Amino acid sequence: MNSKLNIGIIGAGRIGKVHAETIAFRLPEAHPASITDINPEAAAAVAARCGIAHVAASSAQILDDPDIDAVLICSSTDTHAGLIVDAARAGKHIFCEKPIAHSLERIDQALEAVDKAGVKLQIGFNRRFDANFARVRAAVAGGEIGAPQLLHIISRDPAPPPASYVKVSGGMFLDMTIHDFDMARFLIGSEVEEIYTAAGVMVDPKIGAAGDVDTAVITLRFANGVIGTIDNSRKAVYGYDQRAEVLGSASSSATANCYPNQAVVSTAESVRRDLPLNFFMDRYTESFVNELRAFVDAVRLDKPTPVTGIDGRIPVVMALAARKSHDERRPVRLAEISSLAHA
Ligand SMILES: NC(=O)c1ccc[n+]([C@@H]2O[C@H](COP(=O)([O-])OP(=O)(O)OC[C@H]3O[C@@H](n4cnc5c(N)ncnc54)[C@H](O)[C@@H]3O)[C@@H](O)[C@H]2O)c1
């Protein structure tokens, strides 16, 4: 493909705006042709900011447009699976935000439609495209650490979401830990077979009242023998805490938090530095650009996408297993939830 990839954007909320800006200002091979949102003012505001010439009345109008090559699905999670089916039937290549859906049945319907249409699908697990995590993965994949043995992921938010969001989010495991489940598979390069969750409500009783948890340690047993932990909190008072370490037979590879600056202030009383970058918009800015660059390249050069539909499905199986383990207070094998391939 020599011409620019014409992209339609569905959903102009927080993440839709980030992706629209990337397509408009950072990726010369792509063109933001059209945008839509059920809130037309949101779509119009992003269109004006990013120079998008066309505000579509609906997602159907974008999917009917023969000039659109690919769509970015950035709307609320409950719309993703249906929009994937519609977009695949319309022959559009698809980038879809995580998670595909909360139910495996809906995910399987979406993946079946993608297979049938032969279009490309990439899921928005952006952290794989963060330079720090990518380097830890390269150290594991390239043998620098020898045989991997232990994995630790620390993933804590700076502040909990409102209880109203908690109710529609699917819960912490499907909404927040889902990124860590993807990161665990990505870093180790093997599938998790069994999960044990110890979780509770330590941050906000309203989250508990909504039926969710806000604090967890999740133990992972991988098929290749590696043992992992994910440490989650909805509130770390010092900000967004995003770290990982893989210990291997030859060395360990770790990545620490990112800061707005490297300055250290040393006084007679203490040695201080500023807090880490506060949340995902700041911490993962470049990863959002890199993931869309990879998607645009995959479509234009007819390559496989780096985060497939199955990569979108397996973390949902892991999240359902984590919740079951918490509810039943026992280790849960992923096979109890589903096979890892889609039906
Ligand atoms: N990868 C990441 O780090 C990351 C970060 C934030 C959000 N997300 C995901 O992105 C999705 C959106 O999250 P958000 O934070 O931007 O939410 P948001 O509420 O800010 O935006 C969602 C937008 O979608 C619109 N919308 C809903 N249904 C629609 C439809 N049928 N057609 C068109 N527009 C529709 C809403 O009006 C809203 O403007 C969620 O699935 C979320 O999990 C991913």
The ligand as an ORCA input file, in Angstrom:
! r2SCAN-3c Opt
* xyz 0 1
  N      -5.072      0.701     26.880
  C      -5.266      1.517     27.901
  O      -4.358      1.826     28.673
  C      -6.626      2.112     28.106
  C      -6.769      3.290     28.826
  C      -8.055      3.830     28.995
  C      -9.153      3.177     28.463
  N      -8.986      2.001     27.780
  C     -10.171      1.302     27.234
  O     -10.751      2.125     26.241
  C     -12.156      2.053     26.294
  C     -12.730      3.460     26.483
  O     -12.251      3.973     27.707
  P     -12.214      5.548     28.001
  O     -11.462      5.690     29.275
  O     -11.757      6.296     26.800
  O     -13.766      5.808     28.266
  P     -14.586      7.164     28.059
  O     -15.858      6.956     28.779
  O     -13.736      8.361     28.345
  O     -14.880      7.182     26.481
  C     -15.708      6.259     25.842
  C     -16.439      7.015     24.740
  O     -17.146      6.083     23.923
  C     -18.384      6.680     23.555
  N     -19.286      5.616     23.134
  C     -19.954      4.706     23.876
  N     -20.659      3.875     23.086
  C     -20.419      4.254     21.792
  C     -20.844      3.787     20.535
  N     -21.664      2.743     20.426
  N     -20.382      4.406     19.431
  C     -19.562      5.469     19.522
  N     -19.120      5.976     20.696
  C     -19.544      5.368     21.818
  C     -18.824      7.442     24.812
  O     -19.771      8.439     24.523
  C     -17.484      8.024     25.278
  O     -17.227      9.308     24.722
  C     -12.496      1.088     27.436
  O     -12.748     -0.185     26.877
  C     -11.240      1.051     28.276
  O     -11.039     -0.205     28.916
  C      -7.761      1.478     27.585
*
